[in-house]
Amino acid sequence: MIKCVVPVSGGKDSQVCLELALERFSKDEIIGLFCDTKFEHELTYAHIDYMQEHYGVKIERICEGSVEEKCRKYKRFPGGGARHCTDELKITPTKKFLKSLAEDLGYGFEVWYGMRFEESTDRAKRYETKLHDELYPPHEIMSKYPKYLAKLGVMFRLPILEWSFNEVIAHLGGRENPLYKAGFTRVGCFPCQAAGDPQKEKAYAFDATGRENYIKMKNLADEIGKPMFTSKGGAQRNNEDQIRLFDSGPGCAVCSI
């Protein structure tokens, strides 16, 4: 009997939510949900496998396209208010999954999301009236979720609203995605195309996966005629030779991949 769904990204916050859910529900009462963007790091995919085995909770994997497909469709990279990747690769498939599950079960359930005030001023303002131990209709948490989910009995909980980054990491005690130990503060798309240029550059220069994703996005940028880097120094980054971009000082990072 499913009583709780935990959307997991392979990141720290959703993993803590899963661990907290296991303190309230049994393993067979929880199901995880991973929305694959086809642009994750291989370590993140491996971490989803680890979580399923370690916690003994089934994690459903769903995919409704890729980041590349969405950028090509809209002829632009995500950023600012245009987050077509999040909308179409995360929110839309989650809505469908929750609706289908509630209809199949014939009853509602809780959905535990890992939002935290500390993540951004926008998020702190958006959820300032919410409490971590209350249940809310999905559309009150995110407006893009339809009201019919609440009518089906689906309710959202935000269990780690007040937690800090350090508290989350301390709670996991080394069980978190290895990318955090490599110095990344966020995981998911590698890198998130709506992130700042320094974060994207760091991911692209990290390893073979980063370099492969750089080449994909560079080719896509040329195809759709849009810059892949958009900050004040974006023009220089967009015009840099690939070898220069991945030069890490002594020797070339490309050569070590």
C-alpha positions in Angstrom: 0.0 0.0 0.0 1.7 3.2 -1.2 1.4 6.1 1.2 4.3 8.3 0.1 6.1 9.3 -3.1 9.5 10.9 -2.9 10.7 12.6 -6.1 14.5 12.0 -6.1 17.0 13.7 -8.3 20.2 12.1 -7.0 20.8 15.2 -5.0 21.2 15.6 -1.2 17.9 17.2 -0.4 15.6 14.6 -1.9 17.8 11.9 -0.4 17.3 13.3 3.1 13.5 13.5 2.3 13.7 9.8 1.5 15.5 9.0 4.7 13.0 11.0 6.8 10.1 9.3 5.0 11.5 5.9 6.0 11.2 7.1 9.7 7.5 7.4 9.2 6.6 4.8 6.6 7.7 1.3 5.9 9.7 0.5 2.7 6.8 -1.0 0.9 4.7 2.2 1.6 7.2 4.5 -0.2 8.1 4.8 -3.9 10.8 7.0 -5.3 10.4 8.9 -8.6 13.4 9.8 -10.8 12.8 12.0 -13.9 15.7 11.4 -16.3 16.7 14.4 -18.4 19.3 12.3 -20.3 21.9 14.9 -19.2 22.9 13.6 -15.8 26.4 12.6 -14.7 27.1 8.9 -14.7 27.8 9.2 -11.0 24.2 10.5 -10.5 22.7 7.5 -12.3 24.9 5.2 -10.2 23.7 7.0 -7.1 20.1 6.4 -8.0 20.9 2.7 -8.2 22.7 2.9 -4.9 19.7 4.6 -3.2 17.3 1.9 -4.4 19.5 -0.9 -3.1 20.6 0.8 0.1 17.2 1.9 1.2 15.2 -1.0 -0.3 12.7 1.4 -1.8 11.6 1.0 -5.4 12.6 4.0 -7.5 10.6 4.5 -10.7 12.5 6.0 -13.6 10.6 8.1 -16.2 11.8 10.1 -19.2 9.9 12.4 -21.5 12.8 13.6 -23.7 16.2 15.2 -23.2 17.6 18.6 -22.5 19.0 18.6 -26.0 15.6 17.9 -27.5 14.0 20.7 -25.5 16.7 23.3 -26.4 16.4 22.3 -30.0 12.6 22.5 -29.9 12.5 26.0 -28.4 15.7 27.1 -30.2 17.2 28.5 -26.9 18.9 27.4 -23.8 16.9 27.6 -20.5 17.4 30.5 -18.3 15.5 33.3 -16.4 11.8 32.6 -16.6 12.2 30.1 -19.5 12.8 26.8 -17.8 11.3 24.5 -20.5 13.6 21.7 -19.3 12.2 21.8 -15.8 8.6 22.2 -17.0 8.7 19.4 -19.6 11.2 17.0 -18.2 10.4 17.2 -14.5 7.1 18.8 -13.7 4.9 17.5 -16.5 6.0 13.8 -16.2 5.6 14.0 -12.4 2.1 15.4 -12.7 1.2 12.5 -15.0 2.8 10.0 -12.7 1.0 11.2 -9.6 -2.4 11.4 -11.4 -2.0 7.9 -12.8 -0.8 6.4 -9.5 -3.7 8.0 -7.5 -6.2 6.8 -10.0 -4.8 3.3 -10.1 -4.6 3.1 -6.3 -8.0 4.6 -5.8 -6.8 6.8 -3.0 -4.3 9.7 -2.3 -0.9 9.8 -0.8 1.8 12.2 0.4 4.6 13.6 -1.8 7.7 14.7 0.1 9.7 17.4 -1.7 13.1 18.7 -0.6 12.7 22.5 -0.9 14.7 24.6 1.5 14.5 28.3 2.4 18.3 28.6 2.2 18.5 27.7 -1.5 17.4 31.1 -2.8 15.7 34.3 -1.8 12.9 33.5 -4.2 12.3 30.1 -2.6 12.4 31.6 0.9 9.8 34.2 -0.1 7.6 31.7 -1.9 7.4 29.3 1.0 7.7 31.7 3.9 4.2 30.9 5.2 4.7 27.1 4.9 5.5 24.7 7.7 7.6 21.6 7.4 5.1 19.4 9.3 2.0 20.4 7.3 0.4 19.0 4.2 -0.6 21.3 1.3 -2.5 20.9 -2.0 0.1 20.6 -4.7 -1.0 23.8 -6.5 -0.3 25.8 -3.3 3.4 24.6 -3.4 3.9 25.0 -7.2 1.3 26.7 -9.3 2.1 24.5 -12.3 0.6 21.5 -10.4 -3.1 21.2 -11.2 -5.9 21.4 -8.5 -7.2 18.0 -9.6 -4.3 16.3 -7.8 -5.6 17.5 -4.5 -9.1 16.3 -5.4 -7.5 12.8 -5.9 -6.0 13.0 -2.4 -2.5 13.9 -3.4 -0.9 16.3 -0.9 2.6 17.8 -0.6 4.9 18.0 2.4 8.1 20.0 2.6 10.0 18.3 5.5 13.4 20.1 5.3 12.3 23.7 4.7 14.4 25.1 7.6 17.5 22.9 7.0 20.8 24.4 6.0 23.2 22.9 3.4 25.6 21.8 6.2 22.7 20.1 8.2 21.7 18.2 5.1 25.3 17.0 4.4 25.8 16.1 8.1 22.6 14.1 8.2 23.7 12.0 5.2 27.1 11.3 6.7 28.9 10.4 3.5 26.0 8.7 1.8 25.4 11.6 -0.5 26.2 11.7 -4.3 30.0 11.7 -4.8 29.7 14.9 -6.9 29.3 16.9 -3.7 32.7 15.6 -2.4 34.1 16.8 -5.8 33.0 20.4 -4.9 29.7 20.6 -6.7 26.9 22.2 -4.6 24.1 21.1 -6.9 23.7 17.9 -9.0 21.2 17.0 -11.6 21.7 18.1 -15.2 25.5 18.2 -15.6 25.6 21.1 -15.8 22.3 22.9 -15.4 22.0 25.1 -18.5 20.2 27.8 -16.5 23.1 27.9 -14.0 25.8 30.6 -14.0 28.7 30.3 -16.5 31.4 29.5 -13.9 29.3 26.5 -12.7 28.8 25.3 -16.2 32.5 25.8 -17.0 33.5 23.8 -13.9 31.3 20.9 -14.9 32.5 20.8 -18.5 36.1 20.7 -17.3 35.5 18.1 -14.6 35.9 14.8 -16.5 34.9 12.9 -19.6 31.2 13.3 -19.0 31.6 17.0 -18.7 33.6 17.2 -21.9 31.1 15.1 -23.8 28.3 17.4 -22.6 30.3 20.5 -23.5 30.7 19.2 -27.1 26.9 18.4 -27.2 26.0 21.9 -26.1 28.6 23.6 -28.2 27.3 21.8 -31.3 23.7 22.6 -30.3 24.6 26.3 -29.8 26.0 26.4 -33.3 22.9 24.7 -34.6 20.3 27.0 -33.0 22.4 30.1 -33.2 22.3 30.9 -29.5 25.3 31.4 -27.1 25.8 28.6 -24.5 27.5 31.1 -22.1 25.5 34.2 -21.2 27.2 36.1 -18.4 29.3 39.2 -18.7 32.2 37.2 -19.8 30.1 34.9 -22.0 31.4 36.3 -25.3 34.9 35.3 -24.4 33.8 31.9 -23.2 31.7 31.3 -26.3 34.7 32.2 -28.6 37.3 30.2 -26.6 39.0 27.3 -28.2 37.9 24.1 -26.5 41.5 23.2 -25.5 41.9 26.6 -23.8 38.6 26.1 -21.9 39.8 22.8 -20.4 43.3 24.0 -19.6 43.6 23.4 -15.9 47.1 24.9 -15.4 50.0 22.4 -15.5 49.2 20.2 -18.4 45.8 20.0 -20.1 42.7 18.6 -18.5 41.6 17.1 -21.8 44.7 14.9 -21.9 43.8 13.3 -18.6 40.3 12.4 -19.6 
